[in-house]
Amino acid sequence: MIFVLDNICSTVSSGLNSLSAVILTDIVSPLKREVMSEERAAIVTKIIAASLGVLCIALTFVVSLLGGILQVETSLIIISFIT
């Protein structure tokens, strides 16, 4: 069971790192006029990754509060695809 959890954490970690690198390259870098050093880029990427991780955890709690609404929405989506 621990191997499954390890694989999930690894997948989430690589996804957050990839997304933070894309955000750095596509959004942050064009906004800065000067070239960012590799050390500074690494720090900014880590900050973005940590922020995205906190956002994911916060959204998990929000979705857990939606319970019944989420089930109704899922049912409606399934019904709309069937018809």
C-alpha positions as CSV (number, residue, x, y, z in Angstrom):
1,M,0.0,0.0,0.0
2,I,2.9,2.4,0.8
3,F,4.1,1.9,-2.8
4,V,0.9,3.2,-4.2
5,L,1.1,6.3,-2.0
6,D,4.7,6.9,-3.0
7,N,3.8,6.7,-6.7
8,I,0.9,9.1,-6.2
9,C,3.1,11.6,-4.3
10,S,5.8,11.3,-7.0
11,T,3.2,12.0,-9.8
12,V,1.7,15.0,-8.0
13,S,5.2,16.3,-7.3
14,S,6.4,16.1,-10.9
15,G,3.1,17.6,-12.1
16,L,3.5,20.6,-9.8
17,N,7.1,21.1,-10.7
18,S,6.3,21.0,-14.4
19,L,3.4,23.4,-14.0
20,S,5.6,25.8,-12.0
21,A,8.3,25.7,-14.7
22,V,5.8,26.5,-17.4
23,I,4.4,29.4,-15.3
24,L,7.9,30.7,-14.8
25,T,8.8,30.4,-18.5
26,D,5.5,31.6,-20.0
27,I,4.2,34.2,-17.4
28,V,6.9,35.4,-15.1
29,S,9.9,35.6,-17.5
30,P,8.1,37.8,-20.1
31,L,7.1,40.2,-17.3
32,K,10.7,40.8,-16.2
33,R,12.8,42.9,-18.5
34,E,16.1,41.6,-17.2
35,V,17.4,38.0,-17.5
36,M,16.8,36.0,-14.3
37,S,19.8,34.1,-12.9
38,E,19.5,30.3,-12.5
39,E,19.5,30.5,-8.7
40,R,16.8,33.1,-8.7
41,A,14.7,31.1,-11.3
42,A,15.1,28.0,-9.0
43,I,13.8,30.0,-6.0
44,V,10.9,31.4,-7.9
45,T,10.0,28.0,-9.3
46,K,10.0,26.5,-5.8
47,I,7.8,29.4,-4.5
48,I,5.3,28.8,-7.4
49,A,5.3,25.0,-6.8
50,A,4.7,25.5,-3.0
51,S,1.9,28.0,-3.8
52,L,0.3,25.6,-6.2
53,G,0.5,22.8,-3.6
54,V,-1.2,25.0,-1.0
55,L,-3.9,25.9,-3.6
56,C,-4.5,22.2,-4.4
57,I,-4.9,21.3,-0.7
58,A,-7.2,24.2,-0.2
59,L,-9.3,23.2,-3.2
60,T,-9.5,19.6,-1.8
61,F,-11.1,21.0,1.4
62,V,-13.5,23.1,-0.6
63,V,-14.6,20.1,-2.8
64,S,-15.1,18.0,0.3
65,L,-17.6,20.5,1.6
66,L,-19.5,20.4,-1.7
67,G,-20.4,16.7,-1.2
68,G,-24.0,16.5,-2.4
69,I,-23.7,19.2,-5.0
70,L,-20.8,17.5,-6.6
71,Q,-22.7,14.2,-6.8
72,V,-25.7,15.9,-8.4
73,E,-23.4,17.6,-10.9
74,T,-21.6,14.4,-11.8
75,S,-25.0,12.7,-12.3
76,L,-26.2,15.4,-14.5
77,I,-23.1,15.3,-16.6
78,I,-23.4,11.5,-17.0
79,I,-27.1,11.8,-17.9
80,S,-26.3,14.5,-20.5
81,F,-23.7,12.3,-22.2
82,I,-26.1,9.3,-22.3
83,T,-28.9,11.3,-24.0
